[in-house]
Amino acid sequence: MNRITHECLQGSAEWLSLRSQYLTASEASAALGASKYQKRADLIKQKATGIVPDVDSAKQRLFDAGHAAEAAARPIVEVQLGTELFPVTMSAEVDGLPLLASLDGISMFGDIIWENKLLNESLKDDVQQGQLHNHYAYQVEQQLLVSGAEKCYFTTSDGTPEGTFGMWYESCPKLRAALIAGWKQFESDVAAYQHVETVAAPVADSIEELPALSVSLVGQVTSSNLATFKDTVLARIQAINTTLVTDADFVNADKMVKFLDDGEKRLELVKSQALSQTATIDELFRTIDGLKAEMRSKRLTLDKLVKSEKENRKSEIVTKANAEFAAHIQALDARIGMRLPMASPQLAESIKGLKSLDSMRDKVSVALANAKIEANAIADRIEANRKTVEDMSLFPDFAQVCAKAPEDFAALVAMRISQRQARLDAEREKIRAEEQAKAQREAAAEAKRIADAKLAEEHAAAVAEIRKIDAERKEAQEAAAKSEAERIAALPTVVEVEPHHIEQPRAMVEPIATGKTIKLGEICLRLGFTITADFLASLGFDPVATEKNAKLYQEASFPVICRALQRHINDVATGTVRLAA
């Protein structure tokens, strides 16, 4: 919902013009047939023709009293509510309905609105009972809808603290739904409105009176032209024109109304004079009364006819001009291929206060011509602006900005082109950055793939080399073990220095290699003292491999090394000498 606050003073010409373009809250009850003061049909005619009845002096005095009471009640209500209230006019489009609400007051935060009515006893009773007639409820409901406020403080006041009575009103969903549906139907009825001639109220025909009661009076009419006067008056009455079309017809009819009224008074005067002369004759009185009745009947009929025909002609002039303007706008819409953003001219305003039909036609003609000129200028401006746009995708809101002045529209075109270029540059930079990041990711992935492949290849080569070394070591160990076994088998018998000591072999065959190795430093760590690779070699234990500077031995050889060391230590301790073969 697009809420708009309008900067216009309530009661001003701008405010009145604004109201004519919207469905107002104060008209809601009439639109739904709930108004106490206006018929729905009259409001439909008013909206369709644009003709607003003039405010008479009595109604204006009532309006003035209401405004004065509202101004006086404002500080009273502000004290009661503890907040300042600001008068404001707001509009909002609801389900396609252009709704307007003129608020007597709204709080700073917009959650509370205030509506005041001039104090009257009936409304006072309703407020004290906490209920509102739909005549007021529909207005407040629309005010809440348009403003978005949560609730309304409704008062009736004469402007004094003791004469101010209030109640809280909160929105009723059922009433709000009825309000929206009612306005939609009202708009349909306005669109389908057809002017209906106003018919003057009928005036009863003159009925011939019964014969007068005979009463003998003294005196008589000595002279009278009554018969001739009667014929003349009746002929004049028959000749009166009641078909009113031109200004001359209306002028003549107005004059004839005055003439007939004057004739009635003259006849009454003659009758009074006759009575004063006591020359009362039944025929004289009956003739005079009959002529008075004829004159009065014709005068009343003609007077009503003048008023109704003037209203008909006035509505006809405005309605015809509105239809002509609508046709002109339709042609312009077809020409520019869109709806022209222009409100209908207030033609009815141009004839306010005018009396003659010619002056009405002239004023409406001028107003219509000016409206057409303005519409043509807007259409030309729209076409010119459209030609300056090469790419209409820049203007999805063209209907809202198409009528701007050429220089303003050109600035808007330049700004949007710049904005689009900035967006395109940003998108291109984003794509470039994404592609660069993608390329970097792919390069990193390829480098990793190559590195992984190389590592796998190196690993495979290392594994093959290790397997080859293990195989060669195994073969060497097996050959060494075989050779050692043959050597031991070929050794001569050991000659003891002492009869009780038998020399043991200094070396023993090592176990078959398992592939698991141990460093020389680890052997020393386990023994708790340091030995050298040369010493181990003297005992018959050669390293199976070298890792950097470290000598590696079979893990399975460690127990054999320990036993060889034990024998060596025993030999040293006993002084045993091993004899050569």
C-alpha positions as CSV (number, residue, x, y, z in Angstrom):
1,M,0.0,0.0,0.0
2,N,1.5,3.3,-1.1
3,R,0.6,5.9,1.5
4,I,1.2,9.6,0.5
5,T,1.0,12.6,2.8
6,H,-0.2,15.7,0.9
7,E,1.1,19.1,1.8
8,C,-2.1,21.1,1.5
9,L,-4.2,23.0,4.0
10,Q,-7.6,21.5,4.6
11,G,-10.3,23.8,3.1
12,S,-7.9,25.4,0.6
13,A,-8.4,25.4,-3.2
14,E,-5.6,22.8,-3.5
15,W,-7.3,20.6,-1.0
16,L,-10.7,20.9,-2.8
17,S,-9.0,20.0,-6.1
18,L,-7.3,17.0,-4.5
19,R,-10.6,15.7,-3.1
20,S,-12.1,15.7,-6.5
21,Q,-9.5,13.2,-7.7
22,Y,-10.1,10.7,-4.8
23,L,-12.8,8.7,-3.0
24,T,-12.8,10.6,0.3
25,A,-13.6,9.3,3.8
26,S,-16.3,11.9,4.3
27,E,-18.1,10.6,1.3
28,A,-17.8,6.9,2.3
29,S,-21.2,6.7,4.2
30,A,-23.0,8.3,1.2
31,A,-21.3,5.9,-1.2
32,L,-22.6,3.0,0.8
33,G,-26.1,4.4,1.3
34,A,-25.6,5.1,5.1
35,S,-25.3,8.9,5.0
36,K,-27.8,11.0,7.0
37,Y,-27.3,14.0,4.7
38,Q,-26.6,12.9,1.2
39,K,-28.2,10.3,-1.1
40,R,-26.1,7.8,-2.9
41,A,-27.6,8.7,-6.3
42,D,-26.7,12.4,-5.7
43,L,-23.1,11.5,-5.0
44,I,-22.9,9.3,-8.1
45,K,-24.1,12.2,-10.2
46,Q,-21.7,14.6,-8.5
47,K,-18.7,12.3,-9.1
48,A,-19.7,11.6,-12.7
49,T,-20.4,15.2,-13.7
50,G,-18.0,17.0,-11.4
51,I,-20.7,19.4,-10.4
52,V,-20.6,20.1,-6.6
53,P,-23.7,21.9,-5.1
54,D,-22.9,25.3,-3.8
55,V,-22.7,25.7,-0.1
56,D,-25.5,27.9,1.2
57,S,-25.1,30.4,4.0
58,A,-26.8,28.1,6.6
59,K,-24.5,25.1,5.7
60,Q,-21.5,27.4,5.7
61,R,-22.4,28.6,9.2
62,L,-22.6,25.0,10.3
63,F,-19.2,24.2,8.8
64,D,-17.7,27.2,10.5
65,A,-19.1,26.2,13.8
66,G,-17.6,22.7,13.4
67,H,-14.2,24.0,12.5
68,A,-14.2,26.4,15.5
69,A,-15.2,23.5,17.8
70,E,-12.5,21.3,16.4
71,A,-9.8,24.0,16.9
72,A,-11.0,24.6,20.5
73,A,-11.2,20.9,21.3
74,R,-7.8,20.0,20.0
75,P,-5.8,21.1,23.1
76,I,-8.4,19.5,25.4
77,V,-8.0,16.2,23.6
78,E,-4.2,16.4,23.5
79,V,-4.2,16.8,27.3
80,Q,-6.6,13.8,27.6
81,L,-4.4,11.6,25.3
82,G,-1.0,13.0,26.5
83,T,0.2,13.5,22.9
84,E,0.2,16.2,20.2
85,L,-2.1,15.8,17.3
86,F,-1.4,17.1,13.8
87,P,-4.0,17.7,11.1
88,V,-3.0,16.0,7.8
89,T,-4.4,14.8,4.5
90,M,-3.3,11.3,3.3
91,S,-4.1,9.1,0.4
92,A,-3.5,5.4,-0.4
93,E,-4.4,3.0,-3.2
94,V,-6.3,0.0,-1.9
95,D,-7.3,-2.8,-4.3
96,G,-7.1,-0.2,-7.1
97,L,-9.2,2.3,-5.2
98,P,-7.8,5.9,-4.9
99,L,-8.8,6.6,-1.3
100,L,-8.3,9.9,0.6
101,A,-8.7,10.8,4.3
102,S,-8.4,14.3,5.9
103,L,-7.5,13.7,9.5
104,D,-8.4,16.2,12.3
105,G,-5.3,14.8,14.0
106,I,-2.7,12.1,14.0
107,S,0.0,11.3,16.7
108,M,3.7,11.8,16.0
109,F,4.2,8.0,15.7
110,G,1.1,7.6,13.5
111,D,-0.5,5.0,15.8
112,I,-3.5,7.2,16.9
113,I,-5.8,9.4,14.9
114,W,-8.5,11.8,16.1
115,E,-11.9,12.7,14.5
116,N,-14.2,15.4,16.0
117,K,-17.8,16.3,15.2
118,L,-19.8,19.3,16.4
119,L,-21.7,18.4,19.6
120,N,-25.2,17.2,19.3
121,E,-27.3,15.2,21.7
122,S,-27.9,12.1,19.5
123,L,-24.2,11.7,18.8
124,K,-23.3,12.4,22.4
125,D,-25.6,9.5,23.5
126,D,-23.9,7.2,20.9
127,V,-20.4,8.1,22.1
128,Q,-21.3,7.6,25.7
129,Q,-22.6,4.2,24.9
130,G,-19.5,3.4,22.9
131,Q,-21.1,2.9,19.5
132,L,-21.1,4.8,16.2
133,H,-23.8,4.9,13.5
134,N,-22.4,3.8,10.1
135,H,-22.7,7.4,9.0
136,Y,-19.6,8.0,11.1
137,A,-18.1,4.5,11.3
138,Y,-17.5,4.3,7.6
139,Q,-15.6,7.6,7.6
140,V,-13.4,6.5,10.6
141,E,-12.8,3.1,9.1
142,Q,-11.4,4.6,5.9
143,Q,-9.3,7.0,7.9
144,L,-7.7,4.1,9.8
145,L,-7.2,2.2,6.5
146,V,-5.5,5.1,4.7
147,S,-3.4,6.3,7.7
148,G,-2.4,2.8,8.9
149,A,-3.2,3.9,12.5
150,E,-4.2,1.3,15.1
151,K,-7.2,3.2,16.6
152,C,-9.1,6.4,16.5
153,Y,-10.2,8.6,19.4
154,F,-13.6,9.9,18.2
155,T,-15.1,13.0,20.0
156,T,-18.1,15.2,19.8
157,S,-17.5,18.6,21.2
158,D,-18.6,22.2,21.5
159,G,-15.0,23.3,22.2
160,T,-15.3,23.2,26.0
161,P,-13.9,20.6,28.4
162,E,-17.3,19.9,29.9
163,G,-18.8,19.7,26.4
164,T,-16.2,17.2,25.0
165,F,-17.2,13.5,24.9
166,G,-15.0,10.8,23.4
167,M,-14.7,7.1,22.7
168,W,-12.1,4.7,21.2
169,Y,-12.8,3.1,17.9
170,E,-10.8,0.2,16.5
171,S,-11.1,-1.3,13.0
172,C,-13.8,-3.8,12.3
173,P,-12.7,-6.3,9.6
174,K,-16.3,-6.9,8.5
175,L,-17.0,-3.1,8.1
176,R,-13.7,-2.6,6.3
177,A,-14.5,-5.4,3.8
178,A,-17.9,-3.8,3.3
179,L,-16.3,-0.4,2.8
180,I,-13.9,-1.6,0.0
181,A,-16.7,-3.6,-1.7
182,G,-19.0,-0.6,-1.5
183,W,-16.5,1.7,-3.1
184,K,-15.8,-0.7,-5.9
185,Q,-19.5,-0.9,-6.7
186,F,-19.8,2.8,-6.5
187,E,-17.0,3.3,-9.0
188,S,-18.8,0.9,-11.4
189,D,-22.0,2.9,-11.0
190,V,-20.2,6.2,-11.6
191,A,-18.6,4.7,-14.8
192,A,-22.0,3.6,-16.0
193,Y,-23.7,6.9,-15.1
194,Q,-26.0,8.4,-17.7
195,H,-27.5,11.8,-17.3
196,V,-31.2,11.8,-16.4
197,E,-33.2,15.0,-17.0
198,T,-34.5,16.6,-13.8
199,V,-38.2,16.7,-13.9
200,A,-40.0,19.5,-12.1
201,A,-42.3,18.4,-9.3
202,P,-45.9,18.3,-10.6
203,V,-48.3,21.1,-9.6
204,A,-51.9,20.2,-9.0
205,D,-54.3,21.6,-11.6
206,S,-56.7,24.2,-10.6
207,I,-60.1,22.7,-9.6
208,E,-63.2,24.7,-10.2
209,E,-64.8,25.5,-6.9
210,L,-68.4,24.7,-6.1
211,P,-71.0,27.3,-6.5
212,A,-70.8,29.9,-3.8
213,L,-73.4,29.9,-1.1
214,S,-75.8,32.7,-1.9
215,V,-75.9,35.5,0.5
216,S,-77.7,38.7,-0.1
217,L,-75.7,41.8,0.4
218,V,-76.5,45.4,0.0
219,G,-74.6,47.2,-2.9
220,Q,-73.5,46.3,-6.4
221,V,-70.7,46.7,-8.9
222,T,-71.4,49.8,-10.8
223,S,-68.6,49.4,-13.4
224,S,-66.0,46.7,-14.2
225,N,-63.9,45.4,-17.1
226,L,-63.7,42.0,-15.5
227,A,-64.8,40.1,-18.6
228,T,-62.2,41.7,-20.8
229,F,-59.5,41.4,-18.2
230,K,-60.3,37.7,-17.7
231,D,-60.0,37.0,-21.4
232,T,-56.7,38.9,-21.6
233,V,-55.2,37.1,-18.6
234,L,-56.2,33.6,-19.8
235,A,-54.9,34.3,-23.3
236,R,-51.6,35.5,-21.8
237,I,-51.3,32.3,-19.7
238,Q,-52.0,30.0,-22.6
239,A,-49.3,31.8,-24.6
240,I,-46.5,31.3,-22.0
241,N,-43.5,29.2,-23.4
242,T,-42.6,26.3,-21.2
243,T,-39.9,24.8,-23.6
244,L,-36.7,26.2,-22.2
245,V,-33.6,25.8,-24.2
246,T,-31.9,29.2,-24.9
247,D,-30.8,31.9,-22.5
248,A,-33.7,34.0,-23.9
249,D,-36.2,31.3,-22.9
250,F,-34.9,31.3,-19.4
251,V,-34.9,35.2,-19.2
252,N,-38.4,35.3,-20.4
253,A,-39.5,32.6,-18.1
254,D,-38.0,34.3,-15.1
255,K,-39.7,37.5,-16.1
256,M,-43.0,35.8,-16.6
257,V,-42.8,34.3,-13.1
258,K,-42.4,37.7,-11.7
259,F,-45.3,39.0,-13.9
260,L,-47.6,36.3,-12.7
261,D,-46.6,36.9,-9.1
262,D,-47.3,40.6,-9.6
263,G,-50.7,39.8,-11.2
264,E,-51.7,37.7,-8.2
265,K,-51.0,40.6,-5.9
266,R,-52.9,43.1,-8.1
267,L,-55.9,40.9,-8.1
268,E,-55.8,40.5,-4.4
269,L,-55.6,44.3,-4.1
270,V,-58.6,44.8,-6.4
271,K,-60.5,42.3,-4.3
272,S,-59.6,44.1,-1.2
273,Q,-60.7,47.4,-2.7
274,A,-64.0,45.9,-3.8
275,L,-64.5,44.6,-0.3
276,S,-63.7,48.0,1.1
277,Q,-66.5,49.5,-1.1
278,T,-68.8,46.8,0.2
279,A,-69.6,46.0,-3.4
280,T,-69.2,42.3,-3.0
281,I,-70.7,40.2,-5.7
282,D,-70.2,36.4,-5.9
283,E,-69.1,36.5,-9.6
284,L,-66.5,39.2,-8.9
285,F,-64.9,37.2,-6.1
286,R,-65.1,33.9,-7.8
287,T,-63.7,35.2,-11.0
288,I,-60.8,36.9,-9.1
289,D,-60.1,33.8,-7.1
290,G,-60.2,31.6,-10.2
291,L,-57.8,33.9,-12.0
292,K,-55.5,34.0,-8.9
293,A,-55.5,30.2,-8.8
294,E,-54.6,30.0,-12.5
295,M,-51.8,32.5,-12.1
296,R,-50.4,30.8,-9.1
297,S,-50.5,27.4,-10.7
298,K,-48.7,28.6,-13.8
299,R,-46.2,30.6,-11.7
300,L,-45.3,27.6,-9.5
301,T,-45.0,25.3,-12.5
302,L,-42.9,27.7,-14.4
303,D,-40.7,28.6,-11.4
304,K,-39.9,24.9,-10.8
305,L,-39.4,24.3,-14.5
306,V,-36.9,27.2,-14.7
307,K,-34.8,25.7,-11.9
308,S,-34.9,22.1,-13.1
309,E,-34.2,23.0,-16.7
310,K,-31.2,25.2,-15.7
311,E,-29.8,22.2,-13.8
312,N,-30.4,19.9,-16.8
313,R,-28.7,22.3,-19.2
314,K,-25.8,22.8,-16.8
315,S,-25.3,19.1,-16.4
316,E,-25.6,18.6,-20.1
317,I,-22.9,21.2,-20.9
318,V,-20.4,19.7,-18.4
319,T,-21.2,16.0,-19.3
320,K,-20.8,16.7,-23.1
321,A,-17.5,18.5,-22.5
322,N,-16.2,15.7,-20.3
323,A,-17.1,13.1,-23.0
324,E,-15.3,15.2,-25.6
325,F,-12.2,15.4,-23.4
326,A,-12.3,11.7,-22.7
327,A,-12.5,11.0,-26.5
328,H,-9.6,13.4,-27.0
329,I,-7.5,11.6,-24.4
330,Q,-8.4,8.2,-25.9
331,A,-7.1,9.4,-29.3
332,L,-3.9,10.6,-27.7
333,D,-3.5,7.3,-25.8
334,A,-3.8,5.4,-29.1
335,R,-1.2,7.8,-30.7
336,I,1.5,7.4,-28.0
337,G,0.7,3.8,-27.2
338,M,0.1,4.3,-23.5
339,R,-2.2,5.9,-21.0
340,L,-1.7,9.7,-20.8
341,P,-0.7,10.6,-17.2
342,M,-3.2,13.5,-16.9
343,A,-6.2,14.0,-14.6
344,S,-9.5,15.1,-16.0
345,P,-10.0,18.9,-15.9
346,Q,-12.3,20.3,-13.3
347,L,-14.8,21.7,-15.8
348,A,-17.6,22.0,-13.3
349,E,-15.5,24.5,-11.3
350,S,-15.2,26.8,-14.3
351,I,-19.0,27.5,-14.3
352,K,-19.5,28.0,-10.6
353,G,-21.7,31.0,-9.9
354,L,-22.6,31.6,-13.6
355,K,-26.3,32.2,-14.5
356,S,-26.6,32.2,-18.2
357,L,-26.2,29.2,-20.5
358,D,-24.1,31.1,-23.0
359,S,-21.6,32.1,-20.3
360,M,-21.5,28.5,-19.1
361,R,-20.8,27.2,-22.6
362,D,-18.1,29.8,-23.1
363,K,-16.3,29.1,-19.9
364,V,-16.5,25.3,-20.4
365,S,-15.3,25.7,-24.0
366,V,-12.3,27.7,-22.8
367,A,-11.5,25.2,-20.0
368,L,-11.9,22.3,-22.4
369,A,-9.6,23.9,-25.0
370,N,-6.9,24.6,-22.3
371,A,-7.2,21.0,-21.1
372,K,-6.7,19.7,-24.7
373,I,-3.8,22.0,-25.2
374,E,-2.2,20.7,-22.0
375,A,-2.9,17.1,-23.0
376,N,-1.4,17.6,-26.4
377,A,1.8,19.2,-24.9
378,I,2.1,16.2,-22.5
379,A,1.7,13.7,-25.4
380,D,4.3,15.6,-27.5
381,R,6.7,15.6,-24.6
382,I,6.2,11.9,-24.1
383,E,6.9,11.1,-27.7
384,A,10.0,13.4,-27.7
385,N,11.3,11.8,-24.5
386,R,10.8,8.3,-25.9
387,K,12.8,9.1,-29.0
388,T,15.8,10.0,-26.9
389,V,15.9,6.5,-25.3
390,E,17.6,3.8,-27.5
391,D,17.0,1.0,-25.0
392,M,13.6,1.1,-23.3
393,S,14.7,-1.6,-20.9
394,L,16.3,1.3,-19.0
395,F,12.8,2.6,-18.2
396,P,10.5,-0.1,-16.8
397,D,8.9,2.9,-15.0
398,F,8.5,4.9,-18.2
399,A,4.8,5.6,-17.5
400,Q,5.8,7.4,-14.3
401,V,8.6,9.5,-15.7
402,C,7.7,10.0,-19.3
403,A,6.1,13.4,-18.9
404,K,9.2,15.0,-17.3
405,A,10.6,18.2,-18.8
406,P,13.1,17.4,-21.7
407,E,16.2,18.5,-19.7
408,D,15.1,16.6,-16.6
409,F,14.4,13.5,-18.7
410,A,17.8,13.8,-20.5
411,A,19.5,13.9,-17.1
412,L,17.6,10.8,-16.0
413,V,18.6,9.0,-19.2
414,A,22.3,9.8,-18.7
415,M,22.1,8.8,-15.0
416,R,20.5,5.4,-15.9
417,I,23.0,4.7,-18.7
418,S,25.8,5.5,-16.3
419,Q,24.2,3.2,-13.7
420,R,23.8,0.4,-16.2
421,Q,27.4,0.8,-17.4
422,A,28.6,0.7,-13.8
423,R,26.6,-2.5,-13.3
424,L,28.0,-4.1,-16.4
425,D,31.6,-3.1,-15.4
426,A,31.0,-4.6,-12.0
427,E,29.6,-7.8,-13.5
428,R,32.5,-8.1,-16.0
429,E,35.0,-7.6,-13.1
430,K,33.2,-10.2,-11.1
431,I,33.3,-12.6,-14.0
432,R,37.0,-11.8,-14.6
433,A,37.8,-12.4,-11.0
434,E,35.8,-15.7,-11.0
435,E,37.6,-16.9,-14.1
436,Q,41.0,-15.9,-12.7
437,A,40.2,-17.7,-9.4
438,K,39.0,-20.7,-11.4
439,A,42.2,-20.7,-13.5
440,Q,44.3,-20.5,-10.3
441,R,42.4,-23.4,-8.8
442,E,42.9,-25.5,-11.9
443,A,46.6,-24.6,-12.1
444,A,47.0,-25.5,-8.4
445,A,45.1,-28.7,-9.0
446,E,47.3,-29.6,-12.0
447,A,50.5,-28.8,-10.0
448,K,49.3,-31.0,-7.2
449,R,48.4,-33.8,-9.7
450,I,51.9,-33.6,-11.2
451,A,53.5,-33.4,-7.8
452,D,51.4,-36.4,-6.6
453,A,52.3,-38.3,-9.8
454,K,56.0,-37.6,-9.3
455,L,55.8,-38.5,-5.6
456,A,54.0,-41.7,-6.5
457,E,56.7,-42.5,-9.1
458,E,59.5,-41.8,-6.7
459,H,57.8,-43.8,-4.1
460,A,57.4,-46.7,-6.5
461,A,61.1,-46.4,-7.4
462,A,62.1,-46.3,-3.8
463,V,59.9,-49.3,-3.0
464,A,61.5,-51.2,-6.0
465,E,65.0,-50.2,-4.8
466,I,64.3,-51.3,-1.3
467,R,62.9,-54.6,-2.5
468,K,66.0,-55.0,-4.6
469,I,68.4,-54.2,-1.7
470,D,66.4,-56.5,0.6
471,A,66.7,-59.3,-2.0
472,E,70.4,-58.7,-2.5
473,R,70.9,-58.5,1.3
474,K,69.0,-61.7,1.8
475,E,71.1,-63.5,-0.8
476,A,74.3,-62.1,0.8
477,Q,73.2,-63.2,4.2
478,E,72.2,-66.6,3.0
479,A,75.6,-66.9,1.2
480,A,77.4,-65.6,4.4
481,A,75.5,-68.0,6.6
482,K,76.4,-70.9,4.2
483,S,80.0,-69.8,4.1
484,E,80.2,-69.4,7.9
485,A,78.7,-72.8,8.3
486,E,81.2,-74.3,6.0
487,R,84.0,-72.4,7.7
488,I,82.9,-73.6,11.2
489,A,82.6,-77.1,9.9
490,A,86.2,-76.9,8.6
491,L,87.7,-75.6,11.9
492,P,90.3,-77.8,13.6
493,T,89.8,-79.1,17.1
494,V,90.6,-76.4,19.8
495,V,93.6,-77.2,22.0
496,E,93.1,-76.1,25.5
497,V,95.9,-74.4,27.5
498,E,94.3,-75.8,30.5
499,P,93.0,-79.3,30.4
500,H,89.6,-78.3,31.8
501,H,88.8,-75.5,29.3
502,I,87.4,-76.1,25.8
503,E,87.5,-73.2,23.3
504,Q,84.1,-72.2,21.7
505,P,83.8,-70.7,18.2
506,R,84.1,-66.9,18.3
507,A,81.4,-66.4,15.7
508,M,78.1,-67.9,15.3
509,V,75.9,-68.1,12.3
510,E,73.4,-65.2,12.3
511,P,69.7,-65.9,11.9
512,I,68.1,-65.4,8.6
513,A,67.5,-61.8,7.8
514,T,64.0,-60.6,8.5
515,G,64.4,-57.2,6.8
516,K,64.1,-55.2,10.1
517,T,67.3,-53.4,11.0
518,I,68.8,-51.7,14.0
519,K,71.4,-48.9,14.2
520,L,74.7,-49.3,15.9
521,G,73.8,-46.5,18.3
522,E,70.7,-48.4,19.4
523,I,72.8,-51.5,20.1
524,C,75.1,-49.4,22.3
525,L,72.1,-47.8,24.0
526,R,70.7,-51.3,24.8
527,L,74.1,-52.6,26.0
528,G,74.8,-49.6,28.2
529,F,78.3,-49.2,26.7
530,T,79.9,-48.2,23.4
531,I,81.2,-50.5,20.8
532,T,82.4,-49.8,17.3
533,A,81.5,-51.2,13.9
534,D,85.1,-52.5,13.5
535,F,84.8,-54.3,16.9
536,L,81.6,-55.9,15.7
537,A,83.2,-56.8,12.4
538,S,86.0,-58.6,14.4
539,L,83.4,-60.6,16.1
540,G,81.9,-61.5,12.7
541,F,79.0,-59.0,12.4
542,D,79.2,-56.8,9.4
543,P,76.5,-54.0,8.8
544,V,73.8,-54.9,6.3
545,A,73.3,-51.3,5.2
546,T,74.4,-47.7,5.8
547,E,71.9,-44.8,6.4
548,K,73.9,-41.6,6.1
549,N,76.7,-42.2,8.7
550,A,74.7,-44.8,10.7
551,K,75.6,-48.5,10.3
552,L,72.5,-50.8,10.2
553,Y,72.4,-54.4,11.5
554,Q,69.7,-57.1,11.4
555,E,67.4,-56.7,14.4
556,A,67.4,-60.5,14.7
557,S,71.2,-60.5,15.1
558,F,71.1,-58.6,18.5
559,P,70.8,-61.7,20.7
560,V,73.6,-63.4,18.7
561,I,75.8,-60.3,19.2
562,C,75.1,-60.4,22.9
563,R,76.2,-64.0,23.1
564,A,79.4,-63.3,21.1
565,L,80.2,-60.4,23.4
566,Q,79.7,-62.7,26.4
567,R,82.2,-65.2,24.9
568,H,84.6,-62.4,24.1
569,I,84.5,-61.1,27.6
570,N,85.0,-64.6,29.1
571,D,88.0,-65.2,26.8
572,V,89.6,-62.0,27.9
573,A,88.9,-62.8,31.5
574,T,90.4,-66.3,31.3
575,G,93.3,-65.5,28.9
576,T,92.1,-68.2,26.5
577,V,94.0,-68.4,23.2
578,R,92.3,-69.5,20.0
579,L,94.6,-71.6,17.9
580,A,94.8,-71.2,14.2
581,A,93.6,-74.0,11.9
